[in-house]
Amino acid sequence: MGMLGWIAGPIAMIMFYLISILLLTDVYEVNGVEHGRYHHAVRNILGYWQGIALAIFQSLNMVLTAIAYTISAAESVKNIARIACDWDNNTDCPIDKQWIAAIMFGGVQLVLSQVPSLEEAWGVSALGTISSLLYSGIALGLGIKYAGAHQGTIGGIPKSTAGKVFGVLSSLGAMAFAFSFAVVLLEVQDTLRQPPKASKTMKKASLTSISGAFGFYFTVAIANYSAFGNDVPSFIFNAYSGPQWVVCLGYICVMLHMVSAFQVFAQPMFDTFESWVKAYTQRRRHDIEGAAVVTNPVADPETKEDKAVVVDSPADLPGAKTVEKRTGSGAALARPSGRLQRMSSSAVQSINRLSASSAMYRVSTGFAREDVPTNADHVLIPFWQRLIVRSLYVVIVTVIACIMPFFGDMAGLVGAITFFPLSVYFPIRCWSRIYKPRGAFNGLLWVITVVMGIVAVLATIASFRQIITAWSSYKLFA
């Protein structure tokens, strides 16, 4: 019965998730209005404040995920260095501490973060897909290889009853971390060619991808648990003793995936911060150029008397170059000032050609200023400002990853906090507000909402407990 529950729990969770995802695809188009952004759909359907709540969870998901990815990458870098040192019989390994590896990864992200936008880094999606398939395949192959080892036991980690319960709940949060597709579903759906109807195509894609991913990951979990039992670590590659080159390849694939995935989750935050910088810059420009300017007296052609000329902008002075006037904050920003940088037309055309076959979805946090051009529109703040904004964000994420290097617990926390609102509550509430279900199906939706909400609360508490417990025995920079 215990093993049956261990299997039934994740299956029920993924079924509830799949139902909410399929409902979310129908939220894309409502009464002829297409919602290309998740927060637009929630705000228009459920109201302004629920749209703000969604934006908070979206932003929190991106920040916490970046931290979790940094921890995972640091774990991989440290183990790659350890294997390399073992090959050279070097007992004094220069990268033997995870915080050192985290700083190295942060240094790489400092450089990559200067890429203006994901439109210019369209290859990261392909890199992430290939590397994730590789390391998952390696984990499955090694799990099958070691399946006859029967290390540990299947009775679970020796802990008190409370410890086991909290461990199971935290693991459910970690599982939810792997299924965060709802965050970008509408953004991806917005890139689909119609006809056929986007929701129809997205339903098929979601059903296939989520079911396939769950089946594959669950097979990996069963294979490795059958091999290592309760000795299986949260970072699976730490369980294998060899072949060393295969294990090293697995770590390399994880690291490469984290390099690309970090940018996918960081670029929307960069765009958010920089949109406020753009708005501030343009507001200052408007205040300066929009103020009335009194020039030196000039002669009136009729009276031949001197008079003052009042203009709306210094550009309207006699003899000044003609400029196109626009009204409204969005219109004023359609043409960037000298304080904003626009990429050359040839560069834009080259990038558009490169990304034409794999158009990147535009993820928005909901807090970005929408009255200014985005980085994906090739309108950028000056390089020195980008350097400060992006470097500060990467440094903060890296420091947190250094002082809290517990990937499994952090993944559980991210999933526990953000999975329920983003992947269950808002999709179901939006769909119900539009289609007003009745009878048994309406009851099922309420059961899913309540059950998953309770699980999310308990998993959040469990994840915080796991992190506090691990951190209490962790020596900083040791």
VOLOMAR-969946 format. One line per field, with one value per residue (C-alpha): residue in three letters; y, x, z. Coordinates in pm, whole numbers, m for minus. Layout:
N
code: [ALA,...]
py: [Y,...]
px: [X,...]
pz: [Z,...]
This chain:
478
code: [MET,GLY,MET,LEU,GLY,TRP,ILE,ALA,GLY,PRO,ILE,ALA,MET,ILE,MET,PHE,TYR,LEU,ILE,SER,ILE,LEU,LEU,LEU,THR,ASP,VAL,TYR,GLU,VAL,ASN,GLY,VAL,GLU,HIS,GLY,ARG,TYR,HIS,HIS,ALA,VAL,ARG,ASN,ILE,LEU,GLY,TYR,TRP,GLN,GLY,ILE,ALA,LEU,ALA,ILE,PHE,GLN,SER,LEU,ASN,MET,VAL,LEU,THR,ALA,ILE,ALA,TYR,THR,ILE,SER,ALA,ALA,GLU,SER,VAL,LYS,ASN,ILE,ALA,ARG,ILE,ALA,CYS,ASP,TRP,ASP,ASN,ASN,THR,ASP,CYS,PRO,ILE,ASP,LYS,GLN,TRP,ILE,ALA,ALA,ILE,MET,PHE,GLY,GLY,VAL,GLN,LEU,VAL,LEU,SER,GLN,VAL,PRO,SER,LEU,GLU,GLU,ALA,TRP,GLY,VAL,SER,ALA,LEU,GLY,THR,ILE,SER,SER,LEU,LEU,TYR,SER,GLY,ILE,ALA,LEU,GLY,LEU,GLY,ILE,LYS,TYR,ALA,GLY,ALA,HIS,GLN,GLY,THR,ILE,GLY,GLY,ILE,PRO,LYS,SER,THR,ALA,GLY,LYS,VAL,PHE,GLY,VAL,LEU,SER,SER,LEU,GLY,ALA,MET,ALA,PHE,ALA,PHE,SER,PHE,ALA,VAL,VAL,LEU,LEU,GLU,VAL,GLN,ASP,THR,LEU,ARG,GLN,PRO,PRO,LYS,ALA,SER,LYS,THR,MET,LYS,LYS,ALA,SER,LEU,THR,SER,ILE,SER,GLY,ALA,PHE,GLY,PHE,TYR,PHE,THR,VAL,ALA,ILE,ALA,ASN,TYR,SER,ALA,PHE,GLY,ASN,ASP,VAL,PRO,SER,PHE,ILE,PHE,ASN,ALA,TYR,SER,GLY,PRO,GLN,TRP,VAL,VAL,CYS,LEU,GLY,TYR,ILE,CYS,VAL,MET,LEU,HIS,MET,VAL,SER,ALA,PHE,GLN,VAL,PHE,ALA,GLN,PRO,MET,PHE,ASP,THR,PHE,GLU,SER,TRP,VAL,LYS,ALA,TYR,THR,GLN,ARG,ARG,ARG,HIS,ASP,ILE,GLU,GLY,ALA,ALA,VAL,VAL,THR,ASN,PRO,VAL,ALA,ASP,PRO,GLU,THR,LYS,GLU,ASP,LYS,ALA,VAL,VAL,VAL,ASP,SER,PRO,ALA,ASP,LEU,PRO,GLY,ALA,LYS,THR,VAL,GLU,LYS,ARG,THR,GLY,SER,GLY,ALA,ALA,LEU,ALA,ARG,PRO,SER,GLY,ARG,LEU,GLN,ARG,MET,SER,SER,SER,ALA,VAL,GLN,SER,ILE,ASN,ARG,LEU,SER,ALA,SER,SER,ALA,MET,TYR,ARG,VAL,SER,THR,GLY,PHE,ALA,ARG,GLU,ASP,VAL,PRO,THR,ASN,ALA,ASP,HIS,VAL,LEU,ILE,PRO,PHE,TRP,GLN,ARG,LEU,ILE,VAL,ARG,SER,LEU,TYR,VAL,VAL,ILE,VAL,THR,VAL,ILE,ALA,CYS,ILE,MET,PRO,PHE,PHE,GLY,ASP,MET,ALA,GLY,LEU,VAL,GLY,ALA,ILE,THR,PHE,PHE,PRO,LEU,SER,VAL,TYR,PHE,PRO,ILE,ARG,CYS,TRP,SER,ARG,ILE,TYR,LYS,PRO,ARG,GLY,ALA,PHE,ASN,GLY,LEU,LEU,TRP,VAL,ILE,THR,VAL,VAL,MET,GLY,ILE,VAL,ALA,VAL,LEU,ALA,THR,ILE,ALA,SER,PHE,ARG,GLN,ILE,ILE,THR,ALA,TRP,SER,SER,TYR,LYS,LEU,PHE,ALA]
py: [0,235,173,212,551,651,588,714,1049,1184,1043,1219,1541,1536,1459,1760,1971,1850,1936,2293,2335,2221,2469,2748,2702,2809,3136,3258,3386,3530,3702,3762,3908,3718,3723,3686,3737,3537,3843,4016,3723,3716,4095,4113,3811,3819,4184,4419,4297,3931,4033,4195,3877,3669,3911,3873,3494,3511,3735,3523,3210,3364,3485,3163,2950,3149,3077,2706,2688,2857,2602,2315,2452,2502,2142,2027,2244,2124,1759,1806,1952,1665,1405,1592,1602,1230,1160,1362,1207,1560,1558,1937,2026,2405,2391,2175,2403,2473,2846,2878,2698,2922,3233,3090,3025,3373,3514,3337,3475,3827,3804,3626,3865,4147,3983,4243,4005,3648,3744,3770,3446,3225,2930,2894,2706,2445,2413,2363,2100,1896,1906,1816,1518,1404,1417,1262,981,930,918,659,448,453,384,72,m28,m5,m142,m476,m317,m289,m45,105,m6,81,174,539,751,663,955,1028,1015,1395,1401,1151,1343,1672,1500,1363,1702,1875,1619,1702,2064,1951,1758,2066,2261,2042,2128,2507,2518,2736,3037,3063,2870,3169,3335,3021,2981,3339,3234,2956,2993,2989,2807,2557,2734,2800,2638,2316,2296,2386,2118,1848,1983,2013,1666,1510,1703,1685,1317,1226,1424,1280,926,970,1137,887,601,761,793,431,296,488,419,50,80,303,295,542,615,802,1165,1471,1533,1197,1200,1203,843,686,556,520,505,836,975,908,1070,1365,1401,1406,1688,1881,1850,1973,2270,2360,2338,2570,2819,2856,2815,3090,3338,3228,3319,3621,3812,3889,4035,4243,4369,4462,4661,4828,4925,5148,5300,5370,5526,5748,5855,5940,6124,6345,6405,6496,6735,6909,6922,6977,7286,7620,7787,8164,8257,8581,8838,8811,9055,9022,9035,9252,9502,9484,9479,9232,8967,8654,8312,8040,7683,7342,7206,7334,7140,7392,7688,7875,7696,7378,7040,6919,6632,6409,6493,6223,6233,5992,5810,5510,5722,5933,5619,5469,5657,5622,5927,5953,5820,5494,5273,5114,4842,4907,4799,4552,4386,4366,4207,3952,3859,3834,3598,3381,3360,3345,2967,2956,3274,3320,3376,3701,3636,3931,3951,4175,4455,4572,4911,4838,5197,5162,4946,4617,4486,4237,4539,4623,4942,4931,5149,5249,4973,5114,5116,4761,4655,4795,4666,4316,4267,4367,4110,3832,3915,3905,3569,3428,3542,3377,3056,3064,3093,2845,2567,2310,2235,1975,2188,2505,2329,2208,2563,2710,2446,2467,2845,2908,2587,2617,2979,2972,2620,2542,2833,3101,2865,2708,3039,3210,2922,2898,3273,3251,2920,2891,2509,2327,1986,1719,1889,2207,1996,1828,2167,2274,1945,1999,2359,2274,1959,2117,2430,2225,2031,2357,2507,2193,2159,2521,2464,2142,2306,2591,2333,2133,2444,2561,2215,2189,2544,2494,2243,2421,2611,2920,2925,2615]
px: [0,290,451,112,67,422,331,m30,58,277,42,m259,m57,45,m313,m444,m169,m249,m617,m537,m289,m545,m794,m539,m504,m870,m799,m576,m868,m1178,m1451,m1211,m940,m610,m407,m43,71,m36,m75,m288,m530,m558,m596,m863,m1059,m1020,m941,m651,m544,m540,m326,m84,m85,3,285,428,433,578,863,921,936,1198,1419,1401,1452,1765,1898,1816,1985,2296,2313,2269,2537,2779,2724,2804,3115,3249,3202,3353,3660,3667,3661,3931,4149,4099,4213,4531,4576,4566,4453,4463,4170,4140,3759,3669,3405,3063,3070,3382,3202,2896,3113,3266,2921,2813,3113,3005,2653,2789,2926,2629,2384,2511,2339,2067,1770,1661,1594,1971,2026,1781,2020,1984,1656,1818,2117,1891,1679,1973,2165,1859,1779,2140,2173,1830,1923,2254,2072,1831,2109,2317,2007,1937,2305,2304,1949,2081,2296,2004,2188,2004,1650,1306,1180,1268,1533,1564,1392,1115,759,748,1079,949,625,807,1051,769,597,922,978,634,749,1064,849,634,954,1011,666,643,512,214,441,509,219,25,347,438,82,97,371,167,51,m326,m526,m574,m687,m400,m575,m628,m260,m148,m367,m203,145,81,m69,220,502,380,282,607,822,648,675,1044,1133,927,1110,1443,1324,1209,1527,1752,1545,1556,1935,2007,1691,1702,2069,1976,2095,1895,2152,2137,2481,2641,2520,2724,3077,3140,3215,3375,3372,2998,2927,3146,2953,2631,2763,2874,2529,2366,2603,2534,2161,2190,2397,2120,1825,1956,1934,1580,1465,1693,1622,1256,1378,1637,1367,1150,1421,1538,1186,1168,1504,1376,1058,1255,1493,1209,1016,1317,1359,993,1013,1313,1193,827,882,811,1130,1159,1416,1589,1354,1314,1163,792,765,447,517,894,899,1086,880,943,890,744,792,706,1055,1405,1371,1105,1340,1390,1649,1629,1591,1235,1144,839,607,415,174,140,412,408,425,706,904,843,1149,1433,1629,2004,2004,1858,2035,1876,2057,2139,1883,2127,2187,1812,1751,2026,1885,1533,1654,1834,1536,1263,1238,1248,1082,1137,830,835,803,685,686,380,579,754,653,443,452,814,978,1117,1470,1325,1225,1598,1559,1817,1941,2310,2562,2695,2343,2279,2609,2511,2152,2227,2549,2378,2103,2350,2564,2266,2150,2504,2554,2227,2330,2665,2514,2231,2368,2090,1956,1694,1548,1555,1387,1120,1068,1033,781,587,547,478,330,m17,m98,62,m27,m350,m538,m523,m582,m886,m1030,m987,m1149,m1434,m1502,m1534,m1712,m1903,m1895,m2171,m2232,m1970,m1695,m1729,m1704,m1391,m1230,m1299,m1158,m839,m807,m859,m644,m355,m380,m344,m52,116,88,221,501,604,625,819,1065,1136,1191,1430,1631,1650,1758,2026,2148,2181,2462,2615,2941,2949,3240,3386]
pz: [0,79,m260,m429,m262,m363,m726,m716,m556,m839,m1104,m947,m920,m1285,m1395,m1203,m1355,m1706,m1664,m1555,m1843,m2100,m1953,m1975,m2352,m2389,m2207,m2491,m2701,m2535,m2739,m3024,m2797,m2792,m2471,m2568,m2208,m1904,m1683,m1950,m1946,m1567,m1539,m1809,m1686,m1307,m1245,m1181,m836,m933,m1229,m984,m772,m1078,m1167,m816,m844,m1196,m1079,m769,m985,m1213,m928,m724,m1035,m1123,m773,m803,m1144,m1007,m724,m970,m1201,m910,m800,m1152,m1188,m851,m947,m1293,m1123,m874,m1152,m1342,m1031,m974,m1330,m1266,m919,m783,m421,m397,m624,m682,m709,m414,m264,m408,m336,m553,m836,m788,m824,m1142,m1286,m1184,m1368,m1687,m1646,m1598,m1951,m2110,m1946,m2163,m2461,m2529,m2533,m2597,m2959,m2996,m2802,m2989,m2974,m2595,m2636,m2861,m2628,m2327,m2503,m2629,m2300,m2090,m2311,m2287,m1908,m1858,m2094,m1913,m1577,m1712,m1862,m1544,m1334,m1538,m1517,m1137,m1095,m971,m701,m457,m235,59,129,m6,337,298,467,837,1008,1249,1123,1104,916,659,610,559,325,109,94,2,m274,m416,m437,m618,m862,m922,m994,m1301,m1441,m1466,m1823,m1732,m1678,m2052,m2206,m2342,m2458,m2654,m2782,m2913,m3158,m3320,m3677,m3728,m3860,m3708,m3395,m3155,m2859,m3057,m3152,m2801,m2642,m2852,m2784,m2408,m2378,m2567,m2402,m2042,m2060,m2234,m1993,m1688,m1818,m1893,m1563,m1365,m1534,m1440,m1079,m1056,m1217,m981,m670,m751,m761,m461,m250,36,m42,m360,m334,m440,m715,m893,m1061,m715,m673,m954,m903,m1277,m1556,m1468,m1820,m1851,m1515,m1612,m1938,m1739,m1518,m1827,m1981,m1660,m1651,m2015,m1956,m1656,m1856,m2112,m1874,m1644,m1933,m2022,m1671,m1624,m1946,m1858,m1527,m1713,m1946,m1647,m1470,m1788,m1893,m1585,m1672,m2024,m1889,m1651,m1929,m2164,m1894,m1826,m2198,m2231,m1934,m2088,m2448,m2366,m2153,m2315,m2435,m2479,m2742,m2817,m2974,m3351,m3594,m3677,m4061,m4045,m3767,m3796,m3414,m3203,m3023,m2822,m2980,m2756,m2874,m2736,m2786,m2863,m3188,m3299,m3283,m3610,m3815,m3610,m3778,m3815,m3586,m3591,m3301,m3118,m2833,m2543,m2356,m2586,m2900,m2762,m2703,m3044,m3160,m2906,m2804,m2809,m2455,m2575,m2822,m3130,m3313,m3677,m3936,m4090,m3753,m3689,m4029,m3970,m3631,m3769,m4040,m3785,m3551,m3816,m3798,m3419,m3297,m2926,m2713,m2520,m2149,m1942,m1564,m1549,m1384,m1701,m1835,m2141,m2268,m2374,m2642,m2513,m2554,m2804,m3014,m3026,m2823,m2545,m2265,m2292,m2234,m1906,m1761,m1880,m1725,m1385,m1380,m1506,m1312,m988,m1044,m1127,m824,m585,m724,m702,m342,m234,m413,m230,117,55,m169,m127,m472,m380,m102,m311,m604,m363,m235,m585,m685,m361,m367,m735,m878,m727,m819,m1164,m1275,m1092,m934,m1205,m1502,m1337,m1212,m1549,m1736,m1487,m1506,m1886,m1940,m1609,m1569,m1385,m1235,m1177,m1376,m1174,m860,m993,m1056,m699,m567,m771,m648,m280,m276,m466,m252,67,m81,m185,164,331,73,131,507,450,209,450,726,507,419,781,895,625,680,1056,999,697,739,521,272,438]
